[in-house]
């Protein structure tokens, strides 16, 4: 464990997810990006001192985006989120689920034994695709490894990777 984690009585960290930037949402949804999206990515890139953020701006100007380019945009979104939390002075950071669809959906999508049953409202104007257990539950594939590997490569602060708990998955199914 690091010296920071060993000696601090109360660690500061974010709980929950962060909104995905408009430029990331639009890029993923195949919607056109406008001047506001480019300005937002530039302003926050400068404010958060994101290294080489100009590469993101260039990338965003080259729609439409294939799967590989969307994954790159997703990584940029993660980097912006990590820098946001680090600039706020948090002791432990993560990317606010920038690489995930949603906390429940992400876990269920990578797990065998679930069947989709439709969308339900989680809170505010947020929805998730509810599933039911229809067979033995098992891990389809490790689904935090790539996320953790990337975040480790960009985070300066201590890193956490939230894992949706079994109780939440059962309660939301």
C-alpha positions as CSV (number, residue, x, y, z in Angstrom):
1,X,0.0,0.0,0.0
2,X,1.2,3.5,-0.7
3,X,2.2,6.1,2.0
4,X,-0.9,8.1,1.2
5,X,-3.2,5.2,1.9
6,X,-1.3,4.1,5.0
7,X,-1.3,7.5,6.8
8,X,-4.5,9.3,5.8
9,X,-7.4,8.9,8.3
10,X,-10.1,9.8,5.8
11,X,-9.5,9.3,2.1
12,X,-11.3,11.4,-0.4
13,X,-12.8,9.8,-3.4
14,X,-15.8,10.1,-5.7
15,X,-18.7,7.7,-5.3
16,X,-20.9,6.9,-8.2
17,X,-20.5,7.6,-11.9
18,X,-19.7,10.8,-13.7
19,X,-21.7,12.1,-16.7
20,X,-20.1,11.3,-20.0
21,X,-19.1,14.4,-21.9
22,X,-21.4,15.4,-24.8
23,X,-18.7,14.8,-27.3
24,X,-18.3,11.2,-26.1
25,X,-22.0,10.5,-26.1
26,X,-22.6,12.0,-29.6
27,X,-19.6,10.2,-31.0
28,X,-20.8,6.8,-29.7
29,X,-24.4,7.5,-30.8
30,X,-23.3,8.5,-34.3
31,X,-24.7,12.0,-33.9
32,X,-23.0,15.0,-35.4
33,X,-20.7,17.0,-33.2
34,X,-20.9,20.7,-33.2
35,X,-18.8,23.7,-32.2
36,X,-19.9,23.5,-28.6
37,X,-18.6,19.9,-28.4
38,X,-15.2,20.9,-29.8
39,X,-15.0,24.0,-27.5
40,X,-15.9,21.8,-24.4
41,X,-13.2,19.3,-25.2
42,X,-10.7,22.0,-25.8
43,X,-11.6,24.1,-22.7
44,X,-11.6,21.1,-20.4
45,X,-8.4,19.7,-22.0
46,X,-6.7,22.9,-21.2
47,X,-8.2,23.4,-17.8
48,X,-7.3,19.8,-16.7
49,X,-3.9,19.9,-18.4
50,X,-4.7,16.8,-20.3
51,X,-1.6,15.9,-22.3
52,X,-2.0,16.1,-26.1
53,X,-5.7,16.8,-25.8
54,X,-5.3,18.4,-29.3
55,X,-5.2,14.8,-30.6
56,X,-8.7,14.3,-29.3
57,X,-10.0,17.4,-31.0
58,X,-8.5,16.3,-34.3
59,X,-10.0,12.8,-33.8
60,X,-13.5,14.4,-33.1
61,X,-13.3,16.2,-36.4
62,X,-13.1,12.9,-38.4
63,X,-16.6,11.4,-38.0
64,X,-18.0,8.9,-38.6
65,X,-16.2,6.7,-36.1
66,X,-15.6,3.0,-36.4
67,X,-15.3,0.7,-33.4
68,X,-11.6,1.4,-33.0
69,X,-12.1,5.2,-33.0
70,X,-15.0,5.0,-30.6
71,X,-12.8,3.0,-28.2
72,X,-10.1,5.7,-28.5
73,X,-12.7,8.4,-27.8
74,X,-13.8,6.4,-24.8
75,X,-10.2,6.3,-23.5
76,X,-10.0,10.1,-23.9
77,X,-13.2,10.4,-21.9
78,X,-11.6,8.3,-19.1
79,X,-8.5,10.4,-19.1
80,X,-10.5,13.6,-18.8
81,X,-12.4,12.1,-15.9
82,X,-9.3,11.0,-14.1
83,X,-7.7,14.4,-14.5
84,X,-10.9,16.0,-13.2
85,X,-10.8,14.0,-10.0
86,X,-7.0,14.5,-9.6
87,X,-7.4,18.3,-10.1
88,X,-10.0,18.3,-7.4
89,X,-7.4,16.9,-5.1
90,X,-9.1,13.5,-4.5
91,X,-6.8,10.9,-2.9
92,X,-8.2,7.9,-4.8
93,X,-9.6,8.3,-8.4
94,X,-11.2,6.4,-11.2
95,X,-12.9,7.4,-14.4
96,X,-16.5,7.6,-13.3
97,X,-17.5,4.6,-15.5
98,X,-16.6,6.3,-18.7
99,X,-15.8,3.0,-20.3
100,X,-19.0,1.3,-19.1
101,X,-22.5,1.5,-20.4
102,X,-23.9,1.6,-16.9
103,X,-23.0,-0.1,-13.6
104,X,-25.7,-2.9,-13.8
105,X,-25.7,-3.3,-17.5
106,X,-21.9,-3.5,-17.7
107,X,-21.8,-6.4,-15.2
108,X,-24.8,-8.3,-16.7
109,X,-23.4,-7.9,-20.3
110,X,-20.3,-9.7,-19.2
111,X,-22.0,-12.5,-17.3
112,X,-23.8,-15.7,-18.5
113,X,-27.2,-16.7,-17.2
114,X,-29.1,-13.4,-17.8
115,X,-31.8,-12.6,-20.3
116,X,-32.8,-9.0,-21.1
117,X,-36.4,-8.1,-20.2
118,X,-36.7,-4.4,-21.2
119,X,-35.8,-1.0,-19.9
120,X,-36.7,0.5,-16.5
121,X,-36.0,3.9,-14.9
122,X,-33.2,3.9,-12.4
123,X,-33.4,7.5,-11.2
124,X,-33.8,11.0,-12.6
125,X,-33.9,10.5,-16.4
126,X,-31.5,7.4,-16.4
127,X,-32.6,4.0,-17.6
128,X,-31.1,0.6,-17.6
129,X,-31.9,-2.6,-19.4
130,X,-33.3,-5.0,-16.8
131,X,-32.4,-8.6,-17.0
132,X,-33.7,-11.8,-15.3
133,X,-31.6,-14.8,-14.2
134,X,-32.5,-17.7,-16.5
135,X,-29.7,-20.1,-15.9
136,X,-26.5,-20.7,-13.9
137,X,-24.6,-17.4,-13.5
138,X,-20.9,-17.4,-14.6
139,X,-18.4,-14.9,-15.8
140,X,-18.4,-14.6,-19.6
141,X,-15.0,-12.8,-19.5
142,X,-13.0,-10.7,-17.1
143,X,-14.4,-7.2,-17.6
144,X,-12.4,-4.9,-15.3
145,X,-8.9,-5.9,-16.5
146,X,-8.6,-3.7,-19.6
147,X,-10.2,-0.7,-17.8
148,X,-7.8,-1.1,-14.9
149,X,-4.8,-1.5,-17.1
150,X,-5.6,1.7,-19.1
151,X,-6.4,3.7,-15.9
152,X,-3.2,2.6,-14.3
153,X,-1.3,3.9,-17.3
154,X,-2.8,7.4,-17.0
155,X,-3.6,8.0,-13.3
156,X,-1.1,9.9,-11.1
157,X,-3.2,9.4,-7.9
158,X,-4.1,6.1,-6.2
159,X,-6.6,4.2,-8.3
160,X,-9.8,2.3,-7.6
161,X,-12.0,0.3,-9.9
162,X,-15.6,0.0,-8.6
163,X,-17.3,-3.4,-9.0
164,X,-21.0,-3.6,-8.9
165,X,-21.9,-5.8,-6.0
166,X,-24.0,-9.0,-6.1
167,X,-26.7,-7.5,-4.0
168,X,-27.2,-4.6,-6.5
169,X,-27.2,-7.0,-9.4
170,X,-29.8,-9.2,-7.7
171,X,-31.9,-6.2,-6.5
172,X,-32.0,-4.6,-10.0
173,X,-32.7,-7.9,-11.8
